[in-house]
Amino acid sequence: MSRQMLKPQYLQDGDGRVETGFSRSVLETLRHAYRPFWGKMVLIFLAGFCGRIILLANANVIGVWVDTFCDPKATLHCRPIPNFFLNFTATEFLQLLSGMVLFGFILTVFFRVVFSRMSALAISQLYDEVTYRTSRFPMSFFDKTPAGRIITRFASDYGNVFRLFGGPLAEFVSIIFDLLVMTLLITVASPYYLIFVGIIALLNYLVYRLNRKSLRAARRDLSASRSPSIAHFAETTQGASTIRSFLRQDSFISRFQRLDSYFLNQKLKTTGRLVSFSFQMGSLSALLLLLMGASSLYLVQAGKVSVGSIGVAFTFIALSGNTIQMFFEWLTQLEEAMIGVERLDQYLRKDLEPGNLLPVTAQFDTGHPRYDKSYEENLASPRLSANKNASVQVDGVWFKYRDDLPWVLKNIQFEVRAGERLGIVGRTGSGKSSLIQALFYLYPLHSGKISIDRQSPKIQPGSEGIDLNIYRRSMAFISQDPVLFQGTLKYNLDINGNKSDNELLAVLDQVGLREWVLQQPAKLDMKIEERGKNLSLGERQLLCMARCLLQEAPIIIMDEATSSVDPQSEEILVRATEEFFASRTQIIIAHRLSTLEKCDRILWLHNGQIRSLGPTKEILPQFKATNLSPN
């Protein structure tokens, strides 16, 4: 398969191609990032500008010094010496030049250090704001977007932004200062040379305009070409054991090489365009410097300029030509960083999950709903119900994961009474796990509603209901694949951070892990690796059970919690449903039907619909008989 054939597939990574300039929202995002520093930046810019004036004015002082040696009787044109310098000795000139260098250097370093620090803080704030919003995206976004693509935004794209804005941006601003100062100082030396500065600037700008579209397109292609190889690599590492078991290494390596080859090819293409652009600008500067030298000879012979002013002007013309070239080269690098900002801005402005709000600490005004400060401060404490259990109402729910997919739940309607233990059965694909997703409102319901104690979450702004997070906090969940997070054991158990060590140990004792934890060198501070990889499946599941106990939620939901654990762990989990959660409302999905025998009722799902709902003694035998039938 050729690269040309592969290219459209690589760029269809959800990032898109933009052929035009940067949108207003990108500039608005940068304005938000730098907004806390506007007042300080005025002073910092003033210090940096003064520093460049003092440093570059050395050439003018040297020019005056040279003119003090001019012999009026000679044929060369002599410029009058300013009154301030009339009685200056060589020592005083050297002292003045040394002082200017020192003071200018101090101001320049001060500007670069402080401005770089402010830029780093501003871009870090942008990173935080994008993280706020990404953590609140709808589940459908994560279903459709490979993890590697998301990682690219937070690694490569953010790295490109931080690499320029975190430090080199100060260099770019210094170049702008230099151009302004050199224009001013060249005017002081001799206005004739402004013509050359104007010609250099105009021609370099034309070269920049000639190359800008192709450079911008190449960089956007390069940014888009990163994520497919990273996404494939992430997929490979996550499924490494399966790939090895089925001896599929060669096909994965081959695909990665094709993806990586396309990325490297795009990188070489981008580098080639940059080299060509730099060569064009360098050639212009050399040609114009030659023309300026010839013109200077004519001007001095015509008595239009002095020898000292020629030296000053020649220095600044040569420097300004190089500086203008650097300016446009840096401008192209700034565009690369702006592409990174553009890609982060896409995440910054995506729609959030309905019912989820930004924290009050969010600084960027992107039109997303956010919490009121006084409400958010109390968000961790309120509970939907003060009771140990709660009822659940499912009223006419129709649900599918995407508009182009079939219905997975069709007009589901039932109620779980407070304190009841409801078992859910059904063949694979009947909608059991989808019902759990709907209970948590992880996906929007197409119609109908689900309530806890007759209270539904507030999904749309202006609608009635309780906060979505308070609603979800009323349910504790134990899944088939227990999820633990990188951090300490205590961090994984105590979600709100308000439990004592004794409380944690007491709950660990209930699930049979107290002695095991106390045998660990760090005890409750033992390190849990990513996804709990340093623990067995049974240990992870029991820790998730302990976490549910500590949540004290009125509703417990178990989705195939005993399907992959050893008999001893299964016994503890089953006992939990009978003892530890005896006073709670329980909704249990289990493939081992013996686990459901002590449930109060059974809900039988078939093809997304309720086939039967009734006492366990009636429904479970019917399901067993049907399940054994070939039909």
Secondary structure, 3 states (H helix, E strand, C coil): CCHHHHHHHHHCCCCCCCCCCCCHHHHHHHHHHHHHHHHHHHHHHHHHHHHHHHHHHHHHHHHHHHHCCCCCCCCCCCCCCCHHHCCCCHHHHHHHHHHHHHHHHHHHHHHHHHHHHHHHHHHHHHHHHHHHHHCCCCHHHHHHCCHHHHHHHHHHHHHHHHHHHCCHHHHHHHHHHHHHHHHHHHHHHCHHHHHHHHHHHHHHHHHHHHHHHHHHHHHHHHHHHHHHHHHHHHHHHHCHHHHHHCCCHHHHHHHHHHHHHHHHHHHHHHHHHHHHHHHHHHHHHHHHHHHHHHHHHHHHHCCCCCHHHHHHHHHHHHHHHHHHHHHHHHHHHHHHHHHHHHHHHHHHCCCCCCCCCECCCCCCCCCCCECCHHHHHCCCCCCCCCCCCCCEEEEEEEECCCCCCCCCEEEEEEEECCCCEEEEECCCCCCHHHHHHHHCCCCCCCEEEEEECCECECCCCCCCCECHHHHHHCEEEECCCCCCCCEEHHHHHCCCCCCCHHHHHHHHHHCCCHHHHHCCCCHHHCEECHHHCCCCHHHHHHHHHHHHHHHCCCEEEEECCCCCCCHHHHHHHHHHHHHHCCCCEEEEECCCHHHHCCCCEEEEEECCEEEEEEEHHHHHHHHHHHHHCCC
